């Protein structure tokens, strides 16, 4: 079980469900995969819940967070830098003001040197609840 005192964020809401693995596999992962493929991103992964932050956390988060958490897998590949783009799911539409033209997914991103390193991807809580209701 996730201990809230080990969370990086003071402001994240966590959803817990006996069906969370099923929801992730059948609803969230296909949405995220479609979003990233439409953007040409092949190497992506979600942050652990304990490492996730919200936009409200930006004022208090140490800059080392981006190196220690977001870019911990960074390495040099030939003459380029290679790392997995990270994402955090959010149910807060205020955190995601951009809309992907190809998928309609609401998102926002943090960039480093013109390259997105962390995406916030919005998923409507109504879509999750509707999915669960339709599966029962």
N, C-alpha and C positions, 0 to 999 in steps of 0.2 A: 504494500500500500504506500502511496506517495505521502511523504511527510511534508506538510505545508511550511514548516520552518526551514526546510532546505531549498525552498524556491528562491530563484533570483528576483522574481517579481513580487511586489506587494499588492498587485492589482489584477492578477489573472483569475478568472473563474474557471474551475475545472468541472467538466462533465464526466460523470462516472455512470457506467451502465454495464449490466451483465452482457449486453450485446455490443460493447464497444469495439471488440475485435471485428465482429461482423460488419458493423457500421463503417469502420475504417477500410476494410477490404472491399466492400461492395458499393459504398457511396463516396467516401472521401478520397481514397487513393486513385480511383479512376478520374475524378474531377481534377486532382492535383497533377496527375500524369498528363492528362489532356492539355492542361494549362501550360505546363513546362514544355511539352513537345511543340506546342504552337509557337513558343518563343525560341525554339531551337536549343533548349537546355536539356541535355541528356543525363548529366550527373547532378542529382539533387537528393536531399534528404531532409527529414524533419528534425528539428531540435528536440531533445528530450524535454518532457514537461517541466522538469526541475530547472532547465536552462532557458526556458522561454521567458520573454519579456513582453510588455505592452508599450504602446507609445507614451504612456504616462511615466514609465520607468526611465525614459531618456535623460531626465534631469538628474537622476541619482546614479545611474549605471556608470561604472568605471570604463574608460576606453579600452582597457585590457580585455574586457568582455569579448570584444570583436575578434581579438587574436586568440584568446584562450578557448572560446566557445565556438564562435561562428567560423573562424578560419583555422581551426586546430589541425585540419588535414591538408593544409597548404604545402605544396612542394614544387620544386622547379622541374619542369618537363621540357627538355631540350632548351630552347631559348625563351620559353614562356612560363607563366605561373599557372599551376593547375590546382583546383580545389573543387569540392562539392558545394554547389549553391544550397543554402539552407532555407527552410521555410518554417513559419509559425502559423497555425490556424487561429483565426479570431472570429468571434461572433459580433464584433463591434464594427458596424459599417463606417463609423467615423474614422477608423484606422485605415480604410482602404478606399481612397478617393478615385483611383484609376480603374478603368474597365478594359479588359482585354478585348480587342476588336474581334478576335477569332473565336473566343470561347464564351465571352460575356462574364467571365469571372472577375469579381472585384478584387483589387490587390493594391499593395504599395510595396516599395522596395527601398532598401538602404544600399547605396552604391559606394564603391571604392574605386577610384581612378576610372570612372565611367562604366564600371562593371557591377551589375547587381550581385551582392553577396548574401543578402537576406531579404526574403519576401514575407510579407504578411498577406495571407490569403483568407478572404472572407467566406464564411459559409453561414448561411442563414439558419438559425436555430429552428425555424419553421420547416426547412427542408429536412433537417435531421428528424424532427418529430414526425413529419409526414412519411418519411422513409420507414421509420420504425412501425408506425401504424399500418402501413400497407404491407409490411412483412409479417404481421401477426394475423 
